[in-house]
Amino acid sequence: MRPSQAGITLTEVTIVMVLAAIVTVGLVTFYVNSQATWMDASTQALAQRDATLVIEQIATETRGAYVAKVSPDAKGNPMLVLYDVGNEEFARFWWNENGDSLIHRGEGNPSKDLGAIAVTAVDQFQVDSNDTLVFVRPLRMHSTTGEPVEVSSSMALYNR
């Protein structure tokens, strides 16, 4: 082989560049898809955390209640009102459906809004009660990517 013929040809360079481009496109596609999957899972986990926070807040207040009553608010959505042994209202929970779509907590009579319990938007909030239990079924929220999260629970009135 003569020294002037040593090296690589234009065809070889083109083939290597095409193969490198294919590998790079594959890696970028994999990274973008895995990032999107991680974001979906992360936002759904945050919505699940907020749903659990709402259920825990309602359960904590319900355990100290003597009486739990469910009545419709001004918009027809169920509102949970908790009373102590002296029949004084000490906590109330409602869904602000047409406002910020969040579950709010209030206290006292007249009720003072203490604000939303969590920041994830609520699609459905159903609550009812009997003499000794409060049922939340279901509490449906959606993550920022639109994935639904639904939880249900029942809580006992320990102060009966």
N, C-alpha and C positions, 0 to 999 in steps of 0.2 A: 504494500500500500504506500502510495506516495504521500508526503507530508501535506500537500495541497488538498488531498481528499479526506483528511482527518476531520472529525467533528460530527455534527448532527445535521440532518436535512430539515427543510421546512416542513415536510410531511410529519416527521417525528415530533417536532416542536408542536405542531397543530394537534396531533393525537394526545400528547401529554397535557396540553392546555384544556382540551375538551374533557379528558378524564378528571382533571383537577376541578374543573367547573362543575361537573356532575357530582363529585364528592362534596364540594362546598355547598351546592344547592341542597343536597340531601341532609347535610349537617344543620344548615340553617332552618330547613323545614322541620326537622326533628326538634330543634330548640324552640321554635315558635309554637309548635303544637304542644310540647311539654309545658311551656310557660302558660298557655291558655288553659290547659288541664289543671295546672296548679292554681291558677287564679279562680277557676270555677269551684274547685274543692275548698279553697280558702274562704271564699265568700259564703259558701254553703255552711262551712263550719262556724263562721261568725253569726249567721242567721240561727243556727242551732243553739249557739251559746246564748243569744238574746232570747230565744224561746224558753230555754231553761231558766234564765234569769227572771223572766216574767212569772213563770210557774212557781219558782222558789219564793218570789216576793209575795205572791198571792197565798202560798202555803204558809209562810211565816206569819202573816197577819191572821189567816184563818184559824190557825192553831190557838190563838189567844182570844178568839171570839166566843161569845155566848150564843149569839143568834146571827145567822147569815140570811139575808134576803136578796132575792134577785128581782129587779123591776126594770122595765124598759126606760131608757133615757128619752130625751126629747125627740130623738131621731128613730126610736123604736129598737135600738140596740140594747142587749142585756147589760145591766149594770149591777155589780155585786156590792152590797152595802153590808158592813160588819158592825155589830153592836157588842158592847161589853155587858157585864152582869147588870149594871144599872140602866140598861137600855139606852145608853149613850152611843151615838155613832162615833167610831174611831178610825174607820178606814173605808175607802170606796175605790172600786176599780171599774174603768169603763174604756170602751174603744171609741176613739175620736175618728170615726169612719170618714166623714166628709172634711175633716181638717187635715191633720198631719198623718192620719192612718196609723197612729200608735196607741198602745195601751197606756192610760194615765192612771195615776194614783192620787187620791185626795184624802183629806182627813177633816174631822170636825163637822159641826152642823151650824151654819151652812158650810158645805164642803169647800175647802180651799184646795185648788189644783196644785199638787206638788210636782207636776210635770210628768213627762213620759218615763216609763221604767227602762225601756231599751230603745235603740235607734233603728231597728229593722221594721220595715213597713208590714202591717198586718192585713191579711186578706179576709180572715174570718175569726170571730171571737164568740164562742157560745159558752155560757155558764149557767148552771142551775144548782139548786140546793134542796136538801130536805132537812129534817130536824138535827141530824148529826154530821152530814157530809156536804161538801161543796164539790161539784163536778165541773171541770173545764174540758169540754169536748166539742169540737176541737179548737185548738189555737193554731191557725195556719198563717205562716209568714212566708215571704219570698226574699231570696237573697238579691243582691244588686244585679246579678246576672239573670235573675228571673227563676231560679230553681226553687221549687216549693219545699217548705219545711213544715211539718205538722206534728204537734204533740197534744196529748191528752193526759189528764191526771185527775185524781180525786183526793180531797184533803179532809181530815177529820177536825171537828170543832172540839178541842180538848178541854175547853173551859166550860163545858156543859155541866 
